Amino acid sequence: MRIIEAQDYKDMSRKAANIISAQMILKPESVIGLATGSTPIGVYDQLTEGYKKGDLDFSKIHTVNLDEYKGIDAENKQSYHYFMNQHLFSRVNIELQNTFVPDGMNENQDEECQRYEKLIAGLGGVDLQLLGLGHNGHIGFNEPAEVFVKQTHCVSLSEKTIQANQRFFESKKQVPKQAYTMGIGTIMSARKILIIISGEDKAEAVKKSFGEEISPHVPASILQLHHDVTVIADKAALSKLDI
Ligand code: GLP
């Protein structure tokens, strides 16, 4: 596990975008796993800049997103689908048919989860997976649990996650209670993983994830076992970790 200290959010975003850019330049037909939340917005801005400068070409890139709220359609402004269109897909030359997000409107959980797993396998797996980190150590929407769930599944969101995500909705009542997410095994199958973290409010989660024992109660701690994981975190987020 490589831990790279960034000065601040902007520096973290630039460093992460550089790694994604290198992946895209070395393999223009890469499959990139994408994340939502506020943390990756700066990375998507940097990638857009790279495209505008003519340094990056998304025409052969495929993307698979980590997760999506259940019961929310792609046109809904709170959906992760909408988020991706807004922050990246509509700003670069990616083919929309090459971008994939779990279908939050599929009521049939088993069908949707199997479909998404097959889809990822059909693309040849993920070359580089971008992740953020939840305050309770979640990755994607893999919440703290008794066991690590391997494949794409439907989760009931924890109270902490609902509270944290409330800021994107008009009221807490509107925050969906369930979501589809890649499983821990799906994430760990990526050939490379890049996790980005910013802010002092994440320092405890960083310490538990990367400085303590591996436990399904802290889902991100499993990343300690991945053979190619890069953590890019700013000073504030790293403030409780001994490195
Ligand atoms: C959400 C997403 C995660 C994300 C996390 C942190 O719950 N499902 O993929 O990493 O929140 O979000 P933020 O970056 O806004 O702190």
Boltz pocket constraint, residues with backbone or C-beta under 6 A from the ligand:
constraints:
  - pocket:
      binder: B
      contacts: [[A, 35], [A, 36], [A, 37], [A, 38], [A, 39], [A, 40], [A, 66], [A, 67], [A, 131], [A, 132], [A, 133], [A, 134], [A, 135], [A, 138], [A, 139], [A, 140], [A, 141], [A, 161], [A, 165]]
      max_distance: 6.0
